[in-house]
Amino acid sequence: MPDYCVDEVADHTLMLLLAAARRLPTVATAWRTAGRWVVTDLLPEIHRVRGRRLGVIGLGRIGRAVAVRARALGLDVVGSDPLVPDDLAREAGVQLVDLDELVATSDIVTLHCPLTPGTHHLIDDRRLAASARGLILINASRGGLVDLDALDAAIASGHVAAAALDVLEGEPDPALDHPLFERPEVLVTPHVAWYSIEARRDLALLAADEALRFLRGERPRNVVNPDARGAPSPGTLSGH
């Protein structure tokens, strides 16, 4: 069901982006830690969101929805996706660029691509070293896209300013004791970007509709293998 939680993930991504850019984990606890209300002298560098460049890696339904939302915040949006044509990117207000150019020139990078052998650790030590200093990294796609050891080292060195992650490598049983998660620059949510009451309802209804289409001998809406042929006639599976 590729289209049941597009709004939820896009909204959650924008929440992570703003929380990381505004350094929410630090700001929200600074007054308690300091025992005083005026704490601006204790805060890390925080920059205005408007006018910064957002790089969207993966311009499917969710990536494009994120781009539209980000433009409303005044972000300059570029994207990288070898499967998306220029006209579809333009509709979302996105300028297509090469992946390495995107990483090197973006202030904020957000991931919305599938995890494949070719995208495993897409964000690694080499790409992080080539990124702009002060990068903010967002991942609400698949945990294996990011090398957490490389990200930890980049944050420790100060090259990466902050990260916000909704997914971790090794799900559904990721290593929760990674030292990265102790850093105040890192915000983690437990793979909940997809979640809403409406999304759960849509998932159930759309999945049931696909099953009914198949049993009626109709072509399903979302065929994983586009070359598949010979859908069963009604009643074929009645004995199963």
C-alpha positions in Angstrom: 0.0 0.0 0.0 2.3 2.8 -1.2 -0.2 5.6 -0.7 -1.8 5.2 2.7 0.4 7.4 4.9 1.9 10.0 2.6 0.5 13.0 4.6 1.6 11.5 7.9 5.2 10.9 6.9 5.5 14.2 5.1 4.1 16.1 8.2 6.4 14.1 10.6 9.4 14.9 8.4 8.7 18.6 8.6 8.3 18.2 12.4 11.7 16.5 12.6 13.2 19.2 10.3 12.0 22.1 12.4 12.8 20.3 15.7 16.4 19.7 14.5 16.8 23.1 13.0 15.5 24.8 16.1 17.5 22.4 18.3 14.4 21.4 20.2 15.9 18.6 22.4 18.4 21.1 23.8 16.1 24.1 24.0 13.3 22.2 25.7 15.5 21.0 28.6 18.0 23.9 28.9 16.0 25.9 31.4 15.5 22.8 33.6 19.2 21.9 33.5 20.3 25.5 34.1 17.6 26.2 36.8 16.9 29.6 35.1 14.7 31.0 32.4 17.1 33.0 30.2 19.3 30.4 28.6 20.3 31.8 25.2 23.9 31.9 26.3 23.9 28.1 26.7 22.4 27.3 23.3 24.2 26.0 20.2 24.1 27.9 16.9 20.5 28.1 15.6 19.9 29.5 12.1 16.8 30.8 10.4 15.0 28.1 8.4 13.7 30.4 5.6 16.3 30.8 2.8 18.2 27.6 3.6 18.5 24.8 1.1 16.8 21.5 1.6 18.0 18.4 -0.4 15.3 15.7 -0.8 16.8 12.3 -1.7 13.9 10.3 -3.3 11.0 12.1 -5.0 8.2 9.6 -4.8 4.9 10.5 -3.3 6.3 11.3 0.1 9.4 13.2 -1.1 7.3 15.4 -3.3 4.9 16.1 -0.5 7.8 17.1 1.8 9.1 19.4 -0.9 5.7 21.2 -1.2 5.5 21.7 2.6 9.1 22.8 2.8 8.7 25.5 0.1 5.9 26.9 2.2 8.5 27.5 4.9 10.7 29.4 2.5 13.2 26.7 1.9 15.0 26.4 -1.4 14.4 22.7 -2.4 16.5 20.6 -4.6 16.1 16.9 -5.2 17.8 13.8 -6.5 16.0 10.8 -7.9 17.1 8.9 -11.1 13.5 7.7 -11.7 11.6 11.0 -11.5 11.3 13.1 -14.7 11.9 16.8 -14.7 8.3 17.8 -15.2 7.1 15.8 -12.1 9.9 17.4 -10.0 8.9 20.9 -11.3 5.3 20.3 -10.3 6.6 20.0 -6.7 8.8 23.0 -7.1 12.0 20.9 -7.0 15.2 21.5 -9.0 16.8 18.1 -9.9 20.5 17.8 -9.2 23.1 15.1 -8.9 23.2 13.3 -5.6 26.7 14.3 -4.7 25.9 18.0 -5.6 22.8 17.7 -3.4 24.7 16.5 -0.4 27.5 19.1 -0.9 25.3 22.1 -1.3 22.3 21.5 1.0 22.0 22.8 4.5 19.4 20.1 5.4 19.1 16.7 3.8 16.1 14.4 4.1 15.9 10.8 2.9 12.8 9.4 1.2 14.2 6.6 -1.0 13.8 2.8 -0.7 16.5 0.6 0.9 18.2 -1.6 -1.7 21.7 -3.0 -2.1 22.5 0.1 -4.0 21.2 2.5 -1.3 22.5 0.7 1.8 24.6 3.3 3.8 23.9 5.9 1.1 24.9 8.4 3.7 28.3 7.2 4.8 31.6 8.8 6.0 32.5 9.8 2.5 29.3 11.7 1.8 29.1 13.2 5.2 32.7 14.5 4.8 31.7 16.0 1.5 28.6 17.7 2.9 28.4 21.3 3.9 29.6 22.0 7.5 26.6 22.3 9.8 24.5 19.8 7.9 21.1 18.7 9.4 20.2 15.2 8.5 16.6 13.8 8.5 15.7 10.2 7.9 12.1 9.0 8.0 12.5 6.4 5.3 14.6 3.3 6.1 17.3 2.9 8.8 19.8 1.2 6.6 20.2 4.3 4.4 22.4 5.9 7.1 25.7 4.6 8.6 25.1 5.5 12.2 28.8 5.1 13.1 29.7 7.6 10.4 27.0 9.9 11.5 28.1 9.7 15.2 31.7 10.6 14.2 30.5 13.5 12.0 28.4 15.0 14.9 31.3 14.5 17.3 33.6 16.4 15.0 31.1 19.2 14.7 30.8 18.7 10.9 27.1 17.6 11.2 25.1 20.0 13.4 22.1 17.8 14.2 20.1 14.7 13.1 16.5 13.6 13.5 15.7 9.9 12.8 12.4 8.1 12.7 14.0 4.8 11.5 17.1 2.8 12.6 19.1 0.1 11.0 18.2 -3.4 12.3 14.5 -2.8 12.8 12.4 -4.2 14.3 15.2 -4.8 16.9 17.7 -2.1 16.4 20.6 -1.5 18.7 19.2 1.1 21.1 22.5 1.5 23.0 24.4 3.2 20.1 26.3 6.2 21.5 24.8 8.4 18.9 21.5 8.4 20.7 23.1 10.0 23.8 24.0 13.1 21.9 21.8 16.2 22.5 22.1 17.0 18.8 20.1 13.8 17.9 16.4 13.4 18.1 14.9 9.9 17.6 11.3 8.9 17.2 10.4 5.1 17.1 9.2 4.6 13.5 6.0 6.4 14.1 6.0 8.8 11.1 3.4 6.7 9.4 1.0 6.5 12.3 -2.4 8.1 12.6 -5.9 6.7 13.2 -6.8 7.6 9.6 -3.6 6.0 8.2 -4.4 2.7 10.0 -7.9 2.7 8.7 -6.7 3.5 5.1 -4.1 0.7 5.3 -6.8 -1.9 6.3 -9.4 -0.7 3.7 -6.9 -0.4 0.8 -5.4 -3.8 1.5 -8.9 -5.4 1.7 -9.8 -3.7 -1.6 -6.7 -5.1 -3.3 -7.5 -8.6 -2.1 -11.1 -8.3 -3.5 -9.8 -7.0 -6.8 -7.6 -10.0 -7.1 -10.3 -12.5 -6.1 -12.7 -10.9 -8.7 -10.1 -11.4 -11.4 -9.4 -7.7 -11.7 -6.0 -6.1 -11.9 -4.8 -4.9 -8.5 -4.0 -1.2 -8.1 -0.4 -1.7 -6.9 1.3 -4.5 -8.8 4.8 -5.3 -7.4 5.7 -7.2 -10.6 4.3 -5.2 -13.5 5.0 -8.1 -15.9 2.7 -10.4 -13.9 -0.2 -11.8 -15.9 -3.1 -14.2 -15.5 -5.0 -12.9 -12.5 -7.3 -15.7 -11.2 -10.9 -15.8 -12.2 -13.6 -15.2 -9.5 -13.9 -18.2 -7.2 -10.5 -19.7 -8.1 -9.3 -19.4 -4.5 -12.6 -20.3 -2.9 -11.3 -23.5 -1.5 -8.3 -21.9 0.3 
